[in-house]
Amino acid sequence: MPKKVKPAGDGKEEGPVPCKQVKVEAAGGPSPLNLDSPSGLFESLISPIKTETFFKEFWEQKPLLIQRDDPVLATYYRSLFRLSDLKSLCSRGMYYGRDVNVCRCVNGKKKVLNKDGKVHFLQLRKDFDQKRATIQFHQPQRFKDELWRIQEKLECYFGSLVGSNVYITPAGSQGLPPHYDDVEVFILQLEGEKHWRLYHPTVPLAREYSLEAEDRIGRPAHEFTLKPGDLLYFPRGTIHQADTPSGLAHSTHVTISTYQNSSWGDFLLDTISGLVFDTAKADVELRAGIPRQLLLVETTAVATRKLSGFLRMLADRLEGTKELLSADMKKDFAMNRLPPYYLGDGVELSTPGGQLPGLDSTVRLQFRDHVVLTVGPDQDPSDETREKMVYIYHSLKNRRETHMMGNEETESHGLRFPLSHIDALKQIWNSSAISVKDLKLTTDEEKQSLVLALWTECLIQVV
């Protein structure tokens, strides 16, 4: 069994982070993880913890440490990213700030050692060896195929963007001061060892990143060392810091993160505007003007009571709503996520293949996990009626090279249809295969036009 290091504790009764011994078999392929499906990948990633147990006992609640003594898994983890990968990556044109940060924690504060412009490997290695600086590589899934493969499956599993950063830290050094993040974090230890200290959150399920001073966080609630093949999970808001022990080789780990801005509060903000829009079309009271000069004075008790009444009315209306209007979250997810993983054999997902669908065809949806179907007001500025439309967004044409890079320009890919097409689209979405003739549309022309549009976007195939 792996050695369990008891947390330093603060006099309270608290056990160590739950720790499991794992044996993962390489099942006839190069990866010891199950990459056949999103759920299969996640199950193998946290094995032997069951997914039901994970979401009931750990997710958004407390850390989970899984220590492994498995040379096959350790070798696979090392292949995901190594210090030696930096030389070839730098030759492809990496830039400080955008692709790489160089930093070190000095006296509890973060010291950034970035140069200007392009990253040169010899300078990077010099800062690493002589200044004992940590190298942070942003979003390595843009260049490392296996991380793309893993994170694409995880985005399907969570229904949320999944980013990653690699941290390479020399022996006897620490890159970042104590801090907490606004994301759910999964740490995979790739090379060497990393000594971790976790502290109780000051802001549970935090919505922003923040540094925390040593004198505020107290003693660690958990303390342990990760080795290659080990996995650590902790919820957003968990205060943490980590260093590479002296006298050992450097440490490399990848932080895989998800669920940023994916709270009920975010979803409420996303859907409330559509609900108000619909309700105002049906209820004259919401279309009545606010009192004169309300925007010039402090909000009155009368205005507050009026708004409270409107919110209760919206809640009642929500109970009977079948289609929630998502303003941005679904679209943003589809626009910014990874494209489906495919082997680098020249196959592209932007050109339809196979037989052209016709009225006598049977079709099925493909890339289901990469497509979102939503209803929203018409986004055509020339249409003053703003009727509801059905929108289909997908990630098949997204560019892996811009994934999670923030300031990189992205565009949405997809289709829009009249609301009268919603039932036919749901038939395709909810069937393993369906005859074009059986689609719930008025004319054969509409049926053919719908499936041709979907086929052109590579969303369906003829079976």
N, C-alpha and C positions, 0 to 999 in steps of 0.2 A: 504494500500500500504506500502511496506517496506520503511523505511527512506532512503533517498538518501543523502549521505555526499558529499558536493561539494569538488572538489580538491582544494588543497591549492593555486594552480595557481601561475603564475609569471607575472601577469599584462596583459597577452594575453587573448583574448577572446576564451575561450574553455569550452565546456560543460562537465558535468560529463560523466563517462563511461555509455553508454546506459544501462538502468536497466529495467528489465521486471518483472512483477508479474506473478507467475506461479501457476497453479493448475494441478497436475498430478494425475489422478485417477488410483488406483490399479485395473487393468482389469482382475479379476478372477484368479490371480496368486500371488505368493509371491513377485514378482518384480513389482514395479510401472513403470519400464522402459520396452520398447517394445524390447524384445530379440528374436523376431521371425526371424529377418533378419538384416544384417549389416546396411542397410539404415534406417530401422525402429528404431534400437537402437540409431543411431546418431540423428535422428529427435526427439526422445523422450528426449535425453540427453540435447539438446539445446532448447527444447520447452519453450515458444511459438514462438521463432525465427524460421523462415522457413529456410531450408537448402540453398535454392537459395539466400536468403538475406544474410545469414551468409557468403557464399563464395564470394558474390559480394561486401559486405561492411566491413567485419571484417577479414577474413582469410588473414594472412600475412600483415595486414594493421593496425589494432588498437584493443585494448582490448574490451571485452564484459563481462559485469557483469549481471548475472541473479540471483536475490534474490527471495527466495521462502518462503512462510509461509504455509508449508504443513507438518503436523505431520507424514503422511504416508511415504512421501519421506525422511524426516529427519530420521525416524526410519530405513528405508532401508539403507541410507547412513551410519548410525552408525554401521550397521551389516557388512559392508565391511571390517572394521578393527577398533579394539579398543585397548586402552592401555592394557586392561586385556588379550588380545590375546598373549602378549609377553611372559607370563609365560610358556604357553604350547609350543610356538615356540622355546624358549630357550632350552627346554628339548629335542628338536629334534636335537640339535647340531648346533648352530649358531656360527659364528666366527666374531670377530672384523675386520673391513676393508672389508671383503667379503660380509657379510650379514647385519652388523650393523655398523653405525658410531655414535659416541657420541661427540657432539660439542656444542660450545656456542660462540655467537658474543660478544666480549669484546673490547670496545673502537674502534669499526669499523673494527675489525680484527677477523678472524675465529680462535678459539682455539679448537683443537682436543683433546678429553679426552679419546681416545681409550686405552684399555688395550691390552695385548698380548693374542693371542690364543682364546679359547672358551669363549663365552658370558655366564655369570652366572646371572640369573634374579635378585637375591638379590643385586648384585653389580650394575647392570643396574638401578634398582629402587633407589638405594642410590645416584648415580650420578644425577638422575632425580630430586629427592626430595631435596637433600642437595646442590648440585652444580648448580641447575637450568639449567641442560643441556638438549639440544634437542636430541631426539633419532631419527635417520634416519634409516628406515628399507628398504633395497634394494629389489626391484622386488618381492613384496608380492604375486603377481599372481602365483608364484611358489607353494604357500601353501594355498592360499585362493581361493576356487572354484569360488565364484561369480566374483572376479576380473579376474580370468582366462576367465570366460564366457564373460565378458564385453570386455576385451582386445583382445580376439580372434576375436570377431565380428568387433572391430575397425580396426584390422589389415586387415581384408577382405575389410572393407569400404575404408580405405586410400590406401591400397596396399603398405604399409610401416610398418616397425617394430613399435610396441607400447609398451613402457616400463612404469614402475611406481615406485615411491618411496613414502613411508609414512613418515610424519614428525609429531612427538609428542613433543610439547613444553609446559613447565610449565608456570603458570601464571607469568606475569611480566618479561618475558625472551624472548630472540631472539636467534635463532640458527645460522643464516647465515648473513654475511654482504651484502650490496648491490652488485648485480651481474646480469649478463645476461647469457642466455643459447643459445645453438645452436639447439633447438627443439621448435616445437609448443607445448604450454602448456595448459592443462585443469586441473584446480584445483577443487576438490570436497571436501567441508568442511564436516567432519564426526562427530567430537565431539567438544564441546566448541566453542569459537570464536577466530578469527584471524584478526588482524588489518594489512591491506596491504597498501603499498605506491608504486605506479608505476611511472616511469620517462621516458621521451622521450629517444629513443635509441641513442647512440653515433655511433653504427654500425648497421644499419637496416638489418634485415634478416642475423644476424651474423652466421658465420660458425664455431665458437668455443666459449667455455665457458670462461668468464672473470669476475674478480672482478672489481668493480668501486669504487674509493674513494669518500667519501661524498662530498668533496669540488669540485668535477668535475661534479656532476650530477644535481646540482641546486635543486629547490623545486619540490615536487611531482606534476605530471600532474593529477593524480587521487589518491584519498585516501578514504578508506571505510573499513568496518568490515564484514567478512563473518560469517554466522551462519550455523548450520547443514541443509543440503538440498540445500545450495547455490552452484552456479557454476561460476567460473571465467575462461575466456580464454584470453591469450595474445600471440602475435607472438614472434618468436625467435628474440633475440636482445633487447627485452623490459627489461629495468633495473628495478629491484624490490627488496623489502625487506619486511619482515613481522614479527610481534611480537604478543605474547599473552598478552592481557590487564591484568593489575594487578587486584587482588581482585576477579578474576573469576576462574573457573575450567581450567584444562589444555586444549590445543587445539590439535586436530588430523585432519590432512588433507592428502589426497592422490593427488600427482601430476602425471597425466597421460600425457605422452609425445610422440610425433611422428615427422616424417619428418626430422630426422637427415640424413645428406648427401643424400638428395633427391631433389636436385636442378637441373635446366637445365644444369648447369656447370658439375655436377656429371654425368648426363646422357650423356652429350657430351663426357666426358672422357671415359665413359664406351663403347660407340658405335663407337668412332672414330677409334680405333685400328682395328676393324673388317672391317670398310669401307676402310681403307688404305690397309689391307690385300687383300681384293677383288680387289681393283683398281690396285694394283701392279701386280696381276696375269694377268690383261688385258692390262696394259700400260707399255711398256718397259722403258719409261722415268723415272718412279718411281723405276725401278730396276737398273738404272745406278748408279755407285758409286759416293759418295760425293767427292769433291776436296781433293787432298792430303793435309795432315796436318790441315784440317779444325778443328779438335778437339783440336789442339794445340794452336790455335790463337783465337782472338776475332772474333765473327761472322761478316762476311763482308756484305756490302750492296748487293753484287751480290747474296750471299747465302740467304739473307732475301727476295730479289725479287723472287728468285727461289721458296722458301717456300710459299710465297704469291700466286704465280701462281698455285702451287700444291693445296693449300687450296681452291682456286676458282674452280679448276677442281673437287675436292672432293665435293664441294657444288653442282655443276652441276650434278654429278653422284648421289648424295643423292636424288635429286628431282625425279629420276626415280627408286629408290630402293624400292622394295616391302618388303623385309625381313631385318630389322636392326639386326645386330649381337650384342647381349648383351654379353659382356665379363664376367661380374661379378655380376651386380646389381640384376638380376633376380635370379641367383643361390644363392647369399648370402641371399636374402630375404626368399627364400624357405627353406634354410638350418637353419636359425636362428629364424624363427617365431614360434609362439605357435602351437601345434597340435590342431585339432578341439576339441571343448568342448564336452565331453560326461559324462553321469552320472556315478558315481563310483560304477557300479554294475557288475564289472568284464568284461565288454565289451571292447575289444581291437580293434584297427583299423589296426593292422599289419597282420591279417589273413583274407583272402578273405572268403566271405560267399555267400550263395545263389547258384543258379544253374550255372554250368560250361558253358561258352558260346561256341556255335558251329556255323557252317556255316548257319544253319537255324534260329539262334537266332536273336532277336532284343535287342539292348543294348543301354544304356544311360550312360553319364558321371555322376559321383557322386563326391561330395566334390569339385565342380567347383572352389569355391573361394580359395581353398588350393592347386591349381595346376597351374604351369606356363609352357607354351610351348614356346620354343625359338630355334633359329637356330644359330649354331656356328661351328667353325672349329673343326675337330676331335681331341679330347683330348688324344687319344691313342698315347703315345710317340713312339711306334714301327711303326706307320703309317707315312711315310715320305711325302706322298702326301697331307696330311692335308685337305682332302675333307670335305665339309660341312656336318654336321649331324643335325638331329632334336633331341633336348633334352627336356625331360619332367622331371621337378623337382616338388616334393610335400613335404608337411609337416606332412603327416599322421603318420609317425614314429618318429617325433621329440620328444625330451624329455622336458616336461614342466619344470623339475627341473633345467635345464641349461639356460632357456630363459633369454636373455639379460644380461648374466653374464660375457660376454667378454672373459675372459681367459679360460673358460670351453671349452673343445674340442667338436666340433660338426662335423657331417658328412652329406653329401648330400644323399638324397634318390630319386631315379627316374630311368628313362630308356633313352636309346638313340636308334634312328632308322636311316636308310639311308634317305637321302633327298627325295628319291622317295616316301616315306610314308607321306609326308607333307599334300597332298590333302586329303588322307583318314583320317588322324588325325583331320584335320580341319572340315571334315564332322561330326565326332563324337563330336567335341567341339561346333559346331554351330547348332546341331540338338537336339531337346528334346528327340528323340529316332531315331535309324536308324538300318536297317537290315544289318547284317554282309555281306550278298550277294551283297549289293549295294555299298560297299566300293570301292573306286577308286584305286584298286591294280590289278596287272596283273593276279595273280593266286589265286585260292581258298586257297592254302596252306599259302600264304602270309597273306590273310585276317584272317584266323584262328589263325595264329601265332601272329598277331598284337593284336587281342582282348584277347587272352589268356595271353599275357604279361601284358596288362592293367588290366585284371581281377585279376591276381596274386598280383598286387600292390594295389588292392582295389580301383582302379580308375574308373571302370565301373561295372555295374550290369546288369543282364538279366531281361528284363521287359516282 
